[in-house]
Amino acid sequence: MNHRERFLTAIGRELPDRVPKYAEFTPRQLENLKEQTGCDDSAEYFCYEMREVWFHPTRQEIDYSPYLGELPEGSTVTEWGYGEIPAHLYHLTKMVHPMRGFSSVEEIERYPFPDYDAPYRHDDLEERVRAVHDRGLAAVSHFTMIFEFAWYLRGMENLMLDFFDHPALADALLDRVADSQCFLAGRSAEAGVDLVRTGDDIGTQRGMMMSPEMWRRYLKPRLARLVDAAKSANPDVKVLYDSDGNFDPVIPELIDVGVDVLCPMQPECNDLARLKQEYGRHLAFWGSIGVQSNLPFGTPADVRDEVRERMDTIGRGGGLVIAPSHVIPPEAPWENVVAFFDAVEELGGYA
């Protein structure tokens, strides 16, 4: 199998020759990669089976200062208009929410959203997807998010209160975010990506951060619309749903709306072997290597043992893209990062 065939087989819940792999690096770990290998592209150095194909950056020049106020020196403003203030711990930032003071639907309707539908941002998407495929690699979209972008704009506490006290405000915001994300998902699928990645962090390590009923009221219908946008544009495309934590109560409903792959399968708060046994006929899995234990704090042998255990459980019979369950944290020793990839190379062959 070439890389793309291996990846498509895995996300199709079938048995490839080897388990595909992936990892996302924090800025500190990217520095380690450059220092240790001379390469600054983890996907190329470690030979991932897939590559991201994303829209071009915006050319809009919008002054968001009326929404944000004065930000400290060194802060940045995203194309969504929320501010990011540098923190004192690695790459983390403090977010400034531009809609934190909104009190009406009209304010949300007037707010300038990103121009994803502008042709200059995506008119060569087919060409760039084809270039990835010509290399024998799978093409995946960047993440689309609905709940997360909504609370980035409004503030999580405000949005959660809106769910109870101002449902019209919450609906208006979620609809505008969903409109943009549905366009992204549909256009990416139309251009020929193999996997559309979407998701929202709805889980904590103790369970969901909202009730299943609240999720059904506000998030499920909009997720269903996004999945439909992707699969209407390309019936062959697969859709990945990404959420940290435990969101076990709504997994059957994620299947119902058309999700094909779950990510990142955090082992600290999920029984991965049970999830494979219960849902492996309907779902493939992406992730499963914990970033709160062995990768930052264990030994290379511990990392190797975890890879072996995942291959024997959630990877049994295929249907797995193995990866850390979040970005590789800054404190992870480089030896453990290498141990992960070496273990996948040594132990990841199904034959």
C-alpha positions as CSV (number, residue, x, y, z in Angstrom):
1,M,0.0,0.0,0.0
2,N,1.1,3.6,-0.6
3,H,0.5,6.2,2.1
4,R,-2.9,7.3,0.9
5,E,-4.2,3.7,0.5
6,R,-3.0,2.9,4.0
7,F,-4.7,5.9,5.4
8,L,-8.0,5.4,3.5
9,T,-8.1,1.8,4.6
10,A,-7.7,2.7,8.2
11,I,-10.3,5.4,8.3
12,G,-12.6,3.1,6.4
13,R,-12.4,0.7,9.4
14,E,-10.5,-1.9,7.5
15,L,-7.1,-3.5,7.9
16,P,-4.2,-1.8,6.3
17,D,-0.7,-3.2,6.0
18,R,0.5,-0.8,8.7
19,V,-1.1,1.6,11.2
20,P,-1.0,5.2,9.9
21,K,0.6,7.8,12.3
22,Y,0.3,11.4,13.1
23,A,1.5,13.9,15.7
24,E,1.2,17.6,16.3
25,F,4.1,19.5,17.8
26,T,4.1,22.5,20.1
27,P,6.4,25.3,19.2
28,R,9.0,24.1,21.7
29,Q,8.9,20.6,20.2
30,L,9.3,22.0,16.7
31,E,12.4,23.7,18.0
32,N,13.6,20.3,19.3
33,L,12.9,18.8,15.9
34,K,15.0,21.4,14.1
35,E,17.8,21.1,16.7
36,Q,17.9,17.3,16.6
37,T,17.3,16.7,12.9
38,G,17.8,19.9,10.9
39,C,14.3,19.6,9.6
40,D,11.4,21.9,10.6
41,D,8.5,19.8,9.1
42,S,7.4,16.9,11.3
43,A,5.1,15.5,8.6
44,E,8.0,15.2,6.1
45,Y,10.6,14.0,8.6
46,F,8.4,11.3,10.2
47,C,6.6,10.5,7.0
48,Y,2.9,11.0,7.9
49,E,0.5,9.4,5.5
50,M,-1.6,12.6,5.1
51,R,-1.2,16.3,4.6
52,E,-3.4,19.2,5.5
53,V,-4.9,21.3,2.7
54,W,-6.3,24.6,3.9
55,F,-7.7,27.8,2.6
56,H,-5.4,30.7,1.9
57,P,-5.0,33.4,4.6
58,T,-7.4,36.3,4.5
59,R,-6.7,39.6,2.8
60,Q,-9.3,41.4,4.9
61,E,-8.0,44.3,7.0
62,I,-10.6,44.8,9.7
63,D,-10.1,47.0,12.8
64,Y,-11.4,45.0,15.7
65,S,-10.3,47.5,18.3
66,P,-13.9,48.7,18.9
67,Y,-14.7,45.2,20.1
68,L,-11.4,44.4,21.9
69,G,-10.3,47.7,23.4
70,E,-6.5,48.3,23.9
71,L,-4.4,45.1,24.0
72,P,-1.0,44.7,25.6
73,E,2.1,44.9,23.4
74,G,2.8,41.6,21.7
75,S,-0.8,40.6,21.4
76,T,-2.3,39.4,18.2
77,V,-5.8,39.4,16.7
78,T,-7.1,36.5,14.6
79,E,-9.2,36.7,11.5
80,W,-12.2,36.0,13.7
81,G,-11.5,39.1,15.7
82,Y,-10.6,37.6,19.1
83,G,-7.4,38.8,20.7
84,E,-4.6,36.6,22.1
85,I,-2.4,38.0,24.8
86,P,0.9,36.1,25.3
87,A,1.1,34.1,28.6
88,H,4.1,33.2,30.6
89,L,4.0,29.5,29.9
90,Y,5.2,28.3,26.6
91,H,2.8,28.8,23.7
92,L,-0.3,29.5,25.8
93,T,-2.3,32.7,25.5
94,K,-5.1,34.6,27.2
95,M,-8.1,35.2,25.0
96,V,-10.0,38.4,24.6
97,H,-13.6,37.8,23.5
98,P,-14.9,40.5,21.1
99,M,-18.6,39.7,21.7
100,R,-18.3,39.6,25.5
101,G,-20.5,42.7,25.9
102,F,-23.1,41.9,23.2
103,S,-26.7,41.9,24.3
104,S,-28.7,41.7,21.0
105,V,-29.0,39.5,17.9
106,E,-28.5,42.7,15.8
107,E,-24.9,43.1,17.2
108,I,-24.1,39.6,16.1
109,E,-25.5,40.1,12.7
110,R,-23.4,43.3,12.2
111,Y,-20.2,41.6,13.4
112,P,-17.6,41.1,10.6
113,F,-17.0,37.4,10.1
114,P,-14.1,35.8,8.1
115,D,-14.4,35.9,4.3
116,Y,-14.0,32.1,3.8
117,D,-16.3,32.2,0.7
118,A,-14.1,34.7,-1.1
119,P,-12.8,32.9,-4.2
120,Y,-9.1,33.9,-3.7
121,R,-9.1,31.8,-0.5
122,H,-10.0,28.5,-2.2
123,D,-10.1,28.8,-6.0
124,D,-7.0,26.6,-6.4
125,L,-8.1,24.0,-3.7
126,E,-8.6,21.2,-6.2
127,E,-5.1,21.8,-7.6
128,R,-3.5,21.6,-4.2
129,V,-5.4,18.5,-3.2
130,R,-4.4,16.9,-6.5
131,A,-0.7,17.7,-5.7
132,V,-1.0,15.9,-2.4
133,H,-2.6,12.9,-4.1
134,D,0.0,12.8,-6.8
135,R,2.6,12.3,-4.0
136,G,0.7,9.2,-2.9
137,L,-0.6,11.0,0.3
138,A,-4.0,11.5,1.7
139,A,-5.4,15.0,1.9
140,V,-7.2,16.2,5.0
141,S,-9.0,19.5,5.7
142,H,-8.0,21.8,8.5
143,F,-10.4,21.7,11.6
144,T,-13.8,23.3,11.4
145,M,-15.4,24.2,14.7
146,I,-18.7,25.6,15.8
147,F,-19.1,25.6,19.6
148,E,-15.4,26.6,20.0
149,F,-15.4,29.5,17.7
150,A,-18.7,30.6,19.2
151,W,-17.2,30.8,22.7
152,Y,-13.9,32.2,21.4
153,L,-16.1,35.2,20.3
154,R,-18.5,35.3,23.2
155,G,-16.6,33.9,26.1
156,M,-17.4,30.4,27.4
157,E,-19.1,31.5,30.5
158,N,-21.2,34.0,28.6
159,L,-22.2,31.5,26.0
160,M,-23.1,28.8,28.6
161,L,-25.3,31.4,30.3
162,D,-26.8,32.3,27.0
163,F,-27.9,28.7,26.5
164,F,-30.2,29.2,29.5
165,D,-31.0,32.9,29.6
166,H,-30.6,34.2,26.0
167,P,-31.3,31.3,23.6
168,A,-32.0,33.6,20.7
169,L,-28.5,35.2,21.1
170,A,-26.9,31.7,21.3
171,D,-28.8,30.5,18.3
172,A,-27.8,33.6,16.2
173,L,-24.1,33.2,17.1
174,L,-24.0,29.5,16.5
175,D,-25.8,29.8,13.2
176,R,-23.4,32.4,11.9
177,V,-20.4,30.3,12.9
178,A,-22.0,27.1,11.5
179,D,-22.7,28.9,8.2
180,S,-19.0,29.6,7.7
181,Q,-17.9,26.1,8.9
182,C,-20.4,24.4,6.6
183,F,-19.0,26.3,3.7
184,L,-15.5,25.2,4.7
185,A,-16.4,21.6,5.1
186,G,-18.5,21.4,1.8
187,R,-15.9,23.3,-0.2
188,S,-13.0,21.0,1.1
189,A,-15.1,17.9,0.3
190,E,-15.9,19.2,-3.1
191,A,-12.2,19.8,-3.8
192,G,-11.5,16.1,-3.1
193,V,-10.0,15.9,0.4
194,D,-10.2,12.4,1.8
195,L,-11.1,13.5,5.3
196,V,-13.0,16.5,6.6
197,R,-12.0,17.2,10.2
198,T,-14.4,18.9,12.5
199,G,-15.0,18.9,16.2
200,D,-15.6,20.8,19.4
201,D,-14.2,20.1,22.9
202,I,-17.4,19.1,24.7
203,G,-15.8,16.7,27.2
204,T,-13.8,17.0,30.4
205,Q,-12.0,14.2,32.1
206,R,-15.0,13.7,34.3
207,G,-17.6,13.7,31.6
208,M,-19.3,16.1,29.3
209,M,-19.1,19.9,30.0
210,M,-22.7,20.2,29.2
211,S,-25.7,17.9,29.5
212,P,-26.5,15.6,26.5
213,E,-29.8,17.5,26.3
214,M,-28.0,20.8,26.0
215,W,-25.7,19.3,23.3
216,R,-28.7,18.1,21.4
217,R,-30.4,21.4,21.6
218,Y,-27.6,23.6,20.4
219,L,-24.7,21.6,18.8
220,K,-26.1,18.4,17.3
221,P,-28.3,20.0,14.6
222,R,-25.5,22.2,13.5
223,L,-23.0,19.4,13.4
224,A,-25.5,17.4,11.4
225,R,-25.7,20.3,8.9
226,L,-21.9,20.4,8.6
227,V,-21.6,16.6,8.0
228,D,-24.4,16.9,5.4
229,A,-22.6,19.8,3.7
230,A,-19.5,17.7,3.3
231,K,-21.1,14.4,2.2
232,S,-23.5,16.2,-0.2
233,A,-20.5,17.7,-1.9
234,N,-18.6,14.3,-1.9
235,P,-20.4,11.1,-0.8
236,D,-17.0,9.4,-0.5
237,V,-15.5,11.8,2.0
238,K,-15.1,10.7,5.6
239,V,-15.8,13.0,8.5
240,L,-13.7,13.1,11.7
241,Y,-15.1,14.5,15.0
242,D,-12.5,15.7,17.5
243,S,-13.2,16.4,21.2
244,D,-10.9,16.1,24.2
245,G,-12.1,14.3,27.3
246,N,-15.0,11.9,27.7
247,F,-18.1,12.4,25.6
248,D,-19.3,8.8,25.8
249,P,-23.1,9.7,26.2
250,V,-23.4,11.2,22.7
251,I,-21.2,8.8,20.7
252,P,-24.2,6.9,19.3
253,E,-25.6,10.2,18.1
254,L,-22.4,11.2,16.5
255,I,-22.6,8.0,14.5
256,D,-26.3,8.8,13.6
257,V,-25.3,12.2,12.1
258,G,-22.7,10.6,9.9
259,V,-19.4,10.9,11.8
260,D,-16.9,8.2,10.6
261,V,-13.8,8.8,12.8
262,L,-13.4,9.8,16.5
263,C,-10.4,11.7,17.8
264,P,-8.3,12.0,20.0
265,M,-9.3,9.1,22.2
266,Q,-7.8,10.4,25.4
267,P,-6.8,7.2,27.4
268,E,-6.7,9.0,30.8
269,C,-10.5,9.2,30.8
270,N,-11.8,6.7,28.2
271,D,-11.9,2.9,28.2
272,L,-10.4,2.6,24.7
273,A,-10.7,-1.2,24.5
274,R,-14.4,-1.0,25.3
275,L,-15.0,1.8,22.8
276,K,-13.4,-0.3,20.1
277,Q,-15.5,-3.3,21.0
278,E,-18.7,-1.3,21.2
279,Y,-18.3,1.1,18.3
280,G,-15.6,-0.4,16.0
281,R,-18.1,-1.5,13.5
282,H,-19.2,2.0,12.9
283,L,-16.2,4.2,13.7
284,A,-12.5,4.4,13.1
285,F,-10.3,6.0,15.8
286,W,-7.5,8.6,15.6
287,G,-5.1,9.2,18.6
288,S,-5.0,7.0,21.8
289,I,-1.5,7.8,23.1
290,G,-1.8,9.8,26.3
291,V,0.1,13.1,26.7
292,Q,-0.4,13.3,30.5
293,S,1.6,10.3,31.5
294,N,4.2,8.3,29.5
295,L,5.0,10.7,26.7
296,P,6.0,13.6,29.0
297,F,6.9,11.7,32.2
298,G,7.7,8.1,31.3
299,T,10.6,6.4,29.7
300,P,11.1,5.4,26.1
301,A,10.3,1.9,27.2
302,D,7.0,3.1,28.7
303,V,6.1,4.8,25.4
304,R,6.9,1.7,23.5
305,D,4.7,-0.4,25.8
306,E,1.8,2.0,25.4
307,V,2.1,1.8,21.6
308,R,2.1,-2.0,21.8
309,E,-1.0,-1.9,24.1
310,R,-2.9,0.3,21.7
311,M,-2.1,-1.9,18.8
312,D,-3.4,-4.9,20.7
313,T,-6.7,-3.2,21.7
314,I,-8.1,-0.2,19.9
315,G,-5.8,-1.1,16.9
316,R,-6.9,-4.7,16.6
317,G,-8.4,-5.4,13.2
318,G,-7.5,-2.0,11.8
319,G,-9.4,1.2,12.0
320,L,-6.8,3.2,13.8
321,V,-4.6,6.2,13.0
322,I,-2.2,6.2,16.0
323,A,-1.2,9.6,17.4
324,P,-0.7,11.4,20.7
325,S,-4.1,12.5,22.1
326,H,-3.1,16.2,22.0
327,V,-0.1,18.2,20.9
328,I,3.2,16.8,22.1
329,P,3.8,18.8,25.3
330,P,6.9,21.0,25.7
331,E,8.1,18.9,28.7
332,A,8.2,15.6,26.7
333,P,11.8,14.4,26.4
334,W,12.9,14.2,22.8
335,E,13.9,10.6,23.4
336,N,10.2,9.8,24.1
337,V,9.1,11.5,20.9
338,V,11.5,9.4,18.9
339,A,10.4,6.3,20.9
340,F,6.8,6.9,19.8
341,F,7.7,6.9,16.1
342,D,10.2,4.1,16.4
343,A,7.6,1.9,18.2
344,V,5.0,2.6,15.6
345,E,7.5,1.7,12.9
346,E,8.5,-1.6,14.7
347,L,5.1,-2.6,16.1
348,G,2.6,-1.1,13.7
349,G,2.7,-3.7,11.0
350,Y,-0.5,-5.8,10.9
351,A,1.0,-8.6,8.7
